[in-house]
Amino acid sequence: MGPWLLLLPLLAPALRAQQQHFMEYVERRLTLLEERISQWHDQSSRYSTELRDFKNQVLGMLEAAEKEREAMRAEAESAAVRVDRLEREVDYLETQNPAPPCVEVDETLMDKQVATAKQRKNEKYTKLTDCSDTIASVRAMKILKRFGSASGLWTKDAAGSSEKIYVFDGTANDTVYVFPRMREFTLFSSTRKAARIKLPYPWVGTGHLVYDGHLYYIRQQGPSFQVIKFNLANKTVVDSSVFPAEEQIPVFGLSPSTYIEVSADEEGLWAIYATKEDEKNMCLAKLDPGSLDIEQMWDTPCPRENAEGAFVVCGALHVVYNTRLPSRARVQCVFDVSGTLAPEDASLVYFPKRYGSHSSLKYSPRERQIYAWDDGYQIIYRMEMKKKLEV
């Protein structure tokens, strides 16, 4: 018998004791693991319940928000309907009220006007056409697009039959964009469909005009201003003339960059301007489109203050007014050089509500509509006309 066999009876109790301790250790670890699994199960169940409750709460909030959104949309639509109805009522009331006077009534001004009228007996304007229309109202407004800067000018040829669209972006530049038709100008937001005409001198303001194949634009040279006649066909300067007015000031109180507004009507070309000699009111001049000579000049009763633009229709100056904080523009002063239409008999014409204020208003005598630039938006106003004697 070997020595290990003799030791087995002695080692057996020690081995059983170690085995017992190991089993107790394993049981303790298993018990701890079971406790942790149970704790995890409880926490997971609690988290699932909380998540389900949170999901139900969020769904309820989303449903409530959707109901509030629908209610707010309904309220906004109702408010828009009420505002539209209110605007129509305001338009009606405004057309029923008489136009406020264009000038302050004082004896000094009246005496000055009478004296001026007596001095100009031999300067009575002789009409070139039988045009006797005046604006009754704005029949329709069409917003074409938004293009370029906040201020600018767009127009067609006021005398020719061309369908080209001429765009002057900004109040100081030397490049004119030319679109072949209204369609190209309307459909494309960029200038890739436009030809470019680089002028020999930069323009200033927004008082330019395209008339009978020529561009008449304003150039500033020191304190004086020139009217440049530019041939659009051969891209050359045909003529230029220094405007015969001293110490010129901006013609419109709300458009400080425009010193001369060149306008066209059924009678031909006109220039609207202002000087320090009578800085309250505007002046009007009849231009010879061929030589750029001044054929006749008038001091008008139309004030510069709060004026944003002007145009001439059938020999009558129509001045558009607004407010410093842009509101609803209106034709509030009319001066007829032939004396057919008295200022107090002219219709008070309101333009539909728009985005801001006009930087240019170009009347097209052959289309009887106005091309306007309003805070970067290009707008067409179609005019309702009637005879002056019917006003």
LOMAR-485913 format. One record per residue (C-alpha): residue in three letters; residue number from 1; z, y, x. Coordinates in Angstrom, 2 decimals. Last residue first. Example, Ala and Ser with C-alpha at 12.3 -4.5 7.8 and 13.67 -1.06 7.14 Angstrom:
// residues 2
REC   residu   num        pz        py        px
REC      SER     2      7.14     -1.06     13.67
REC      ALA     1      7.80     -4.50     12.30
***
This chain:
// residues 391
REC   residu   num        pz        py        px
REC      VAL   391    -63.90    114.52    -65.00
REC      GLU   390    -67.12    114.22    -66.99
REC      LEU   389    -68.83    117.15    -65.24
REC      LYS   388    -68.28    115.44    -61.90
REC      LYS   387    -70.15    112.36    -63.01
REC      LYS   386    -68.47    108.99    -62.60
REC      MET   385    -67.92    106.48    -59.80
REC      GLU   384    -65.89    103.26    -59.49
REC      MET   383    -65.49    102.46    -55.81
REC      ARG   382    -65.55     99.13    -54.02
REC      TYR   381    -62.98     99.05    -51.23
REC      ILE   380    -63.77     96.75    -48.30
REC      ILE   379    -60.97     95.77    -45.93
REC      GLN   378    -60.72     94.86    -42.24
REC      TYR   377    -57.12     94.08    -41.26
REC      GLY   376    -55.75     95.31    -37.92
REC      ASP   375    -53.17     97.66    -39.45
REC      ASP   374    -55.67     98.77    -42.11
REC      TRP   373    -59.26     99.37    -41.07
REC      ALA   372    -61.37    100.48    -44.06
REC      TYR   371    -65.04    100.15    -44.99
REC      ILE   370    -65.53    102.14    -48.19
REC      GLN   369    -67.98    101.38    -51.00
REC      ARG   368    -70.85    103.06    -52.80
REC      GLU   367    -73.39    100.80    -51.10
REC      ARG   366    -75.99    103.43    -50.12
REC      PRO   365    -73.36    106.14    -49.63
REC      SER   364    -71.19    104.01    -47.32
REC      TYR   363    -67.82    105.70    -46.90
REC      LYS   362    -65.90    105.01    -43.68
REC      LEU   361    -62.09    105.00    -43.86
REC      SER   360    -60.24    104.69    -40.54
REC      SER   359    -56.65    104.16    -39.27
REC      HIS   358    -55.45    103.23    -42.73
REC      SER   357    -51.74    102.53    -43.17
REC      GLY   356    -49.72     99.34    -43.51
REC      TYR   355    -50.37     95.99    -45.15
REC      ARG   354    -52.00     96.87    -48.49
REC      LYS   353    -51.14     98.03    -52.00
REC      PRO   352    -54.23     99.00    -53.95
REC      PHE   351    -55.66    102.49    -53.34
REC      TYR   350    -54.75    105.29    -55.72
REC      VAL   349    -57.21    107.93    -56.96
REC      LEU   348    -55.92    111.17    -58.49
REC      SER   347    -59.02    112.31    -60.35
REC      ALA   346    -60.36    115.77    -59.61
REC      ASP   345    -59.93    118.56    -62.15
REC      GLU   344    -57.30    120.51    -60.19
REC      PRO   343    -59.57    120.59    -57.14
REC      ALA   342    -62.47    122.12    -59.12
REC      LEU   341    -65.68    120.10    -59.04
REC      THR   340    -68.97    122.00    -59.09
REC      GLY   339    -67.92    124.41    -56.33
REC      SER   338    -70.79    123.33    -54.10
REC      VAL   337    -68.44    122.63    -51.16
REC      ASP   336    -66.25    120.35    -53.29
REC      PHE   335    -62.74    120.00    -51.87
REC      VAL   334    -60.67    117.06    -53.11
REC      CYS   333    -56.98    116.52    -52.32
REC      GLN   332    -54.74    113.64    -53.37
REC      VAL   331    -56.82    110.56    -52.66
REC      ARG   330    -54.04    107.98    -52.54
REC      ALA   329    -52.39    105.58    -50.11
REC      ARG   328    -49.46    103.46    -51.29
REC      SER   327    -46.63    103.19    -48.76
REC      PRO   326    -46.53    103.31    -44.98
REC      LEU   325    -43.26    104.73    -43.61
REC      ARG   324    -44.60    108.09    -42.48
REC      THR   323    -46.14    108.50    -45.93
REC      ASN   322    -49.70    108.30    -47.26
REC      TYR   321    -52.57    110.68    -47.97
REC      VAL   320    -56.33    110.25    -48.31
REC      VAL   319    -58.56    113.36    -48.25
REC      HIS   318    -61.79    113.48    -50.26
REC      LEU   317    -64.30    116.15    -49.18
REC      ALA   316    -66.99    116.78    -51.77
REC      GLY   315    -70.69    117.03    -50.91
REC      CYS   314    -71.69    113.94    -52.87
REC      VAL   313    -68.85    111.88    -51.35
REC      VAL   312    -67.18    112.93    -48.09
REC      PHE   311    -64.50    110.97    -46.25
REC      ALA   310    -60.87    111.42    -45.21
REC      GLY   309    -58.04    109.68    -43.36
REC      GLU   308    -54.28    109.38    -42.83
REC      ALA   307    -53.05    112.71    -44.24
REC      ASN   306    -49.26    113.08    -44.29
REC      GLU   305    -49.53    116.74    -43.22
REC      ARG   304    -53.12    117.81    -42.61
REC      PRO   303    -53.30    119.91    -45.79
REC      CYS   302    -56.42    120.19    -47.97
REC      PRO   301    -57.17    123.79    -48.99
REC      THR   300    -60.45    123.74    -47.03
REC      ASP   299    -61.77    126.26    -44.52
REC      TRP   298    -65.55    125.81    -44.56
REC      MET   297    -68.34    125.65    -41.99
REC      GLN   296    -72.14    125.68    -42.19
REC      GLU   295    -75.17    124.39    -40.31
REC      ILE   294    -73.33    123.24    -37.19
REC      ASP   293    -75.99    121.99    -34.78
REC      LEU   292    -76.05    118.29    -33.83
REC      SER   291    -79.83    118.64    -33.26
REC      GLY   290    -81.12    115.78    -35.41
REC      PRO   289    -78.13    114.96    -37.59
REC      ASP   288    -77.63    118.64    -38.48
REC      LEU   287    -73.94    118.81    -39.21
REC      LYS   286    -72.10    120.39    -42.16
REC      ALA   285    -68.57    121.46    -41.21
REC      LEU   284    -65.19    120.97    -42.87
REC      CYS   283    -61.80    122.36    -41.87
REC      MET   282    -58.38    120.88    -42.51
REC      ASN   281    -55.15    122.65    -43.41
REC      LYS   280    -51.77    123.40    -41.87
REC      GLU   279    -52.96    124.22    -38.35
REC      ASP   278    -54.94    127.26    -39.39
REC      GLU   277    -55.74    128.89    -36.05
REC      LYS   276    -54.38    125.77    -34.32
REC      THR   275    -57.56    123.92    -35.24
REC      ALA   274    -58.56    121.07    -37.57
REC      TYR   273    -61.56    118.74    -38.00
REC      ILE   272    -63.85    117.05    -40.52
REC      ALA   271    -67.50    116.79    -39.50
REC      TRP   270    -70.30    116.15    -41.97
REC      LEU   269    -73.65    114.36    -41.92
REC      GLY   268    -76.15    113.94    -44.76
REC      GLU   267    -76.14    114.94    -48.43
REC      GLU   266    -75.70    111.45    -49.92
REC      ASP   265    -72.66    110.96    -47.70
REC      ALA   264    -71.85    110.63    -44.04
REC      SER   263    -68.65    111.31    -42.11
REC      VAL   262    -67.77    112.30    -38.55
REC      GLU   261    -63.99    112.66    -38.23
REC      ILE   260    -62.97    114.90    -35.34
REC      TYR   259    -59.56    114.99    -33.65
REC      THR   258    -58.46    111.41    -34.27
REC      SER   257    -55.67    110.08    -32.01
REC      PRO   256    -52.78    111.51    -34.07
REC      SER   255    -53.59    109.51    -37.21
REC      LEU   254    -50.72    110.25    -39.63
REC      GLY   253    -51.10    114.05    -39.52
REC      PHE   252    -54.86    113.83    -39.76
REC      VAL   251    -57.16    116.35    -38.03
REC      PRO   250    -55.45    116.06    -34.68
REC      ILE   249    -55.50    119.53    -33.05
REC      GLN   248    -58.40    121.62    -31.79
REC      GLU   247    -57.75    124.69    -29.72
REC      GLU   246    -61.20    126.24    -30.17
REC      ALA   245    -63.97    124.90    -32.39
REC      PRO   244    -67.66    124.74    -31.53
REC      PHE   243    -67.91    120.97    -30.90
REC      VAL   242    -69.55    120.52    -27.53
REC      SER   241    -72.91    118.90    -28.20
REC      SER   240    -74.64    115.77    -27.04
REC      ASP   239    -78.17    114.45    -27.41
REC      VAL   238    -80.26    111.29    -27.23
REC      VAL   237    -77.88    109.21    -25.12
REC      THR   236    -79.57    105.88    -24.40
REC      LYS   235    -79.16    102.28    -25.59
REC      ASN   234    -82.85    101.76    -26.55
REC      ALA   233    -82.21    100.70    -30.15
REC      LEU   232    -78.70    102.07    -30.66
REC      ASN   231    -79.67    105.64    -29.79
REC      PHE   230    -76.48    107.56    -28.95
REC      LYS   229    -75.63    111.02    -30.28
REC      ILE   228    -72.44    112.22    -28.57
REC      VAL   227    -70.22    114.77    -30.31
REC      GLN   226    -68.14    116.42    -27.63
REC      PHE   225    -64.51    117.50    -27.63
REC      SER   224    -62.77    120.20    -25.61
REC      PRO   223    -59.33    120.32    -23.92
REC      GLY   222    -60.43    118.09    -21.04
REC      GLN   221    -63.56    116.18    -22.00
REC      GLN   220    -62.91    114.09    -25.10
REC      ARG   219    -65.79    112.08    -26.49
REC      ILE   218    -66.44    111.59    -30.17
REC      TYR   217    -69.12    109.26    -31.52
REC      TYR   216    -72.38    109.54    -33.41
REC      LEU   215    -74.21    106.22    -33.14
REC      HIS   214    -77.85    106.26    -34.06
REC      GLY   213    -80.08    103.94    -36.09
REC      ASP   212    -79.99    106.08    -39.24
REC      TYR   211    -76.25    106.76    -39.12
REC      VAL   210    -73.44    104.88    -37.37
REC      LEU   209    -70.28    106.99    -37.41
REC      HIS   208    -67.23    107.75    -35.28
REC      GLY   207    -63.88    109.19    -36.39
REC      THR   206    -61.59    106.50    -34.96
REC      GLY   205    -60.02    108.32    -32.01
REC      VAL   204    -61.48    108.76    -28.53
REC      TRP   203    -64.72    107.28    -27.20
REC      PRO   202    -65.54    106.27    -23.66
REC      TYR   201    -68.71    107.62    -22.04
REC      PRO   200    -71.93    105.77    -21.12
REC      LEU   199    -71.34    103.28    -23.96
REC      LYS   198    -71.26     99.53    -23.38
REC      ILE   197    -72.89     97.79    -26.32
REC      ARG   196    -71.75     94.20    -26.81
REC      ALA   195    -73.41     91.58    -28.98
REC      ALA   194    -71.18     89.56    -31.25
REC      LYS   193    -71.06     85.85    -31.98
REC      ARG   192    -68.58     85.25    -29.14
REC      THR   191    -66.36     88.07    -30.41
REC      SER   190    -63.56     85.85    -31.65
REC      SER   189    -62.27     85.27    -35.19
REC      PHE   188    -65.59     83.94    -36.47
REC      LEU   187    -66.35     83.55    -40.17
REC      THR   186    -66.19     87.16    -41.36
REC      PHE   185    -68.18     88.85    -38.59
REC      GLU   184    -70.83     86.16    -38.63
REC      ARG   183    -71.19     86.41    -42.42
REC      MET   182    -71.29     90.22    -42.43
REC      ARG   181    -74.47     90.15    -40.41
REC      PRO   180    -75.75     90.50    -36.83
REC      PHE   179    -72.32     91.38    -35.38
REC      VAL   178    -72.18     94.33    -32.97
REC      TYR   177    -69.10     94.95    -30.82
REC      VAL   176    -68.81     98.44    -29.28
REC      THR   175    -67.49     98.87    -25.74
REC      ASP   174    -66.28    102.19    -24.27
REC      ASN   173    -62.62    102.32    -25.33
REC      ALA   172    -59.95    104.64    -26.70
REC      THR   171    -58.69    104.36    -30.30
REC      GLY   170    -58.78    100.58    -30.62
REC      ASP   169    -61.54     98.10    -31.46
REC      PHE   168    -64.76     99.81    -32.56
REC      VAL   167    -66.76     97.29    -34.63
REC      TYR   166    -70.37     97.69    -35.78
REC      ILE   165    -71.63     95.28    -38.46
REC      LYS   164    -75.38     94.78    -38.71
REC      GLU   163    -76.96     94.58    -42.16
REC      SER   162    -79.60     97.21    -41.36
REC      SER   161    -81.03     99.21    -44.25
REC      GLY   160    -80.46    102.62    -42.70
REC      ALA   159    -78.31    105.55    -43.84
REC      ALA   158    -74.64    104.60    -43.45
REC      ASP   157    -75.35    101.99    -40.76
REC      LYS   156    -72.51     99.52    -41.25
REC      THR   155    -68.85    100.04    -40.44
REC      TRP   154    -65.75     98.97    -38.56
REC      LEU   153    -63.12    101.22    -37.03
REC      GLY   152    -59.90    100.72    -35.09
REC      SER   151    -56.13    100.84    -35.12
REC      ALA   150    -53.76     97.83    -35.26
REC      SER   149    -55.88     96.13    -32.61
REC      GLY   148    -58.47     93.39    -32.98
REC      PHE   147    -59.47     91.39    -36.01
REC      ARG   146    -57.79     90.40    -39.25
REC      LYS   145    -60.11     89.20    -41.98
REC      LEU   144    -62.17     90.15    -45.03
REC      ILE   143    -59.69     91.74    -47.43
REC      LYS   142    -61.62     92.66    -50.58
REC      MET   141    -60.45     95.48    -52.85
REC      ALA   140    -61.92     96.26    -56.28
REC      ARG   139    -62.72     99.12    -58.66
REC      VAL   138    -60.95    101.90    -56.74
REC      SER   137    -61.00    104.79    -59.20
REC      ALA   136    -63.02    107.69    -60.62
REC      ILE   135    -64.74    108.82    -57.44
REC      THR   134    -67.22    111.66    -57.86
REC      ASP   133    -70.87    111.78    -58.72
REC      SER   132    -73.20    114.81    -58.85
REC      CYS   131    -75.94    113.77    -56.42
REC      ASP   130    -79.04    115.86    -57.10
REC      THR   129    -79.88    116.06    -53.42
REC      LEU   128    -80.12    118.71    -50.70
REC      LYS   127    -77.43    120.95    -52.11
REC      THR   126    -77.48    124.63    -51.20
REC      TYR   125    -74.11    125.74    -49.93
REC      LYS   124    -73.23    129.36    -50.49
REC      GLU   123    -73.18    131.16    -47.17
REC      ASN   122    -74.49    134.57    -48.37
REC      LYS   121    -71.31    135.22    -50.31
REC      ARG   120    -69.25    134.31    -47.29
REC      GLN   119    -67.24    137.49    -46.78
REC      LYS   118    -66.17    137.52    -50.42
REC      ALA   117    -64.95    133.94    -50.17
REC      THR   116    -62.95    134.75    -47.07
REC      ALA   115    -61.26    137.66    -48.83
REC      VAL   114    -60.44    135.47    -51.83
REC      GLN   113    -59.05    132.74    -49.57
REC      LYS   112    -56.91    135.23    -47.67
REC      ASP   111    -55.59    136.77    -50.90
REC      MET   110    -54.70    133.30    -52.21
REC      LEU   109    -52.92    132.43    -48.97
REC      THR   108    -50.90    135.61    -49.07
REC      GLU   107    -50.07    135.25    -52.77
REC      ASP   106    -48.42    131.87    -52.41
REC      VAL   105    -49.10    128.54    -54.03
REC      GLU   104    -48.42    125.79    -51.54
REC      VAL   103    -51.38    123.56    -51.13
REC      CYS   102    -52.71    120.27    -52.46
REC      PRO   101    -51.13    120.62    -55.88
REC      PRO   100    -49.68    117.48    -57.41
REC      ALA    99    -52.15    115.29    -59.27
REC      PRO    98    -51.48    114.99    -62.96
REC      ASN    97    -49.60    111.93    -64.21
REC      GLN    96    -51.48    109.35    -66.28
REC      THR    95    -53.04    107.66    -63.24
REC      GLU    94    -49.61    107.28    -61.69
REC      LEU    93    -48.19    105.78    -64.88
REC      TYR    92    -50.95    103.16    -65.03
REC      ASP    91    -50.62    102.30    -61.37
REC      VAL    90    -46.84    102.05    -61.78
REC      GLU    89    -47.33     99.68    -64.73
REC      ARG    88    -49.73     97.55    -62.70
REC      GLU    87    -47.28     97.54    -59.80
REC      LEU    86    -44.45     96.52    -62.16
REC      ARG    85    -46.50     93.60    -63.51
REC      ASP    84    -47.24     92.46    -59.95
REC      VAL    83    -43.56     92.82    -59.05
REC      ARG    82    -42.54     90.83    -62.15
REC      VAL    81    -45.02     88.06    -61.35
REC      ALA    80    -43.86     88.00    -57.74
REC      ALA    79    -40.23     87.83    -58.91
REC      SER    78    -41.04     84.86    -61.17
REC      GLU    77    -42.77     83.12    -58.30
REC      ALA    76    -39.81     83.84    -56.04
REC      GLU    75    -37.35     82.57    -58.71
REC      ALA    74    -39.35     79.37    -59.15
REC      ARG    73    -39.43     78.89    -55.39
REC      MET    72    -35.68     79.56    -55.22
REC      ALA    71    -35.03     76.95    -57.95
REC      GLU    70    -37.28     74.43    -56.21
REC      ARG    69    -35.49     75.08    -52.93
REC      GLU    68    -32.08     74.76    -54.66
REC      LYS    67    -33.13     71.41    -56.16
REC      GLU    66    -34.36     70.23    -52.77
REC      ALA    65    -31.10     71.37    -51.17
REC      ALA    64    -29.08     69.45    -53.80
REC      GLU    63    -31.14     66.32    -53.19
REC      LEU    62    -30.72     66.74    -49.45
REC      MET    61    -26.95     67.23    -49.86
REC      GLY    60    -26.71     64.07    -51.96
REC      LEU    59    -28.72     62.13    -49.41
REC      VAL    58    -26.44     63.46    -46.68
REC      GLN    57    -23.31     62.35    -48.59
REC      ASN    56    -24.78     58.89    -49.24
REC      LYS    55    -25.60     58.57    -45.54
REC      PHE    54    -22.10     59.74    -44.62
REC      ASP    53    -20.54     57.14    -46.97
REC      ARG    52    -22.74     54.41    -45.50
REC      LEU    51    -21.85     55.53    -41.98
REC      GLU    50    -18.14     55.58    -42.87
REC      THR    49    -18.35     52.06    -44.33
REC      SER    48    -20.26     50.79    -41.33
REC      TYR    47    -17.74     52.43    -39.01
REC      ARG    46    -14.85     50.76    -40.87
REC      SER    45    -16.52     47.35    -40.72
REC      SER    44    -17.24     47.83    -37.04
REC      GLN    43    -13.64     48.90    -36.43
REC      ASP    42    -12.28     45.84    -38.28
REC      HIS    41    -14.67     43.50    -36.46
REC      TRP    40    -13.79     45.07    -33.13
REC      GLN    39    -10.08     44.57    -33.86
REC      SER    38    -10.71     40.95    -34.86
REC      ILE    37    -12.71     40.38    -31.70
REC      ARG    36     -9.92     42.03    -29.67
REC      GLU    35     -7.27     39.83    -31.31
REC      GLU    34     -9.41     36.74    -30.73
REC      LEU    33     -9.79     37.69    -27.06
REC      LEU    32     -6.03     38.14    -26.72
REC      THR    31     -5.42     34.72    -28.34
REC      LEU    30     -8.02     33.14    -26.06
REC      ARG    29     -6.38     34.70    -23.01
REC      ARG    28     -2.92     33.49    -24.13
REC      GLU    27     -4.26     30.01    -24.80
REC      VAL    26     -5.89     29.88    -21.35
REC      TYR    25     -2.61     30.90    -19.71
REC      GLU    24     -0.63     28.28    -21.69
REC      MET    23     -3.14     25.66    -20.67
REC      PHE    22     -2.83     26.68    -17.03
REC      HIS    21      1.00     26.59    -17.18
REC      GLN    20      0.93     23.08    -18.69
REC      GLN    19     -1.49     21.87    -16.06
REC      GLN    18      0.74     23.27    -13.33
REC      ALA    17      3.79     21.46    -14.81
REC      ARG    16      1.87     18.20    -15.14
REC      LEU    15      0.81     18.44    -11.49
REC      ALA    14      4.42     19.03    -10.36
REC      PRO    13      5.69     16.07    -12.41
REC      ALA    12      3.01     13.77    -10.96
REC      LEU    11      3.62     14.66     -7.28
REC      LEU    10      6.73     12.38     -6.67
REC      PRO     9      5.38      9.37     -8.44
REC      LEU     8      2.11      9.84     -6.54
REC      LEU     7      3.71      9.99     -3.06
REC      LEU     6      3.99      6.16     -2.51
REC      LEU     5      0.39      5.73     -3.49
REC      TRP     4     -0.60      8.32     -0.96
REC      PRO     3      1.22      6.30      1.86
REC      GLY     2     -1.02      3.28      1.39
REC      MET     1      0.00      0.00      0.00
***
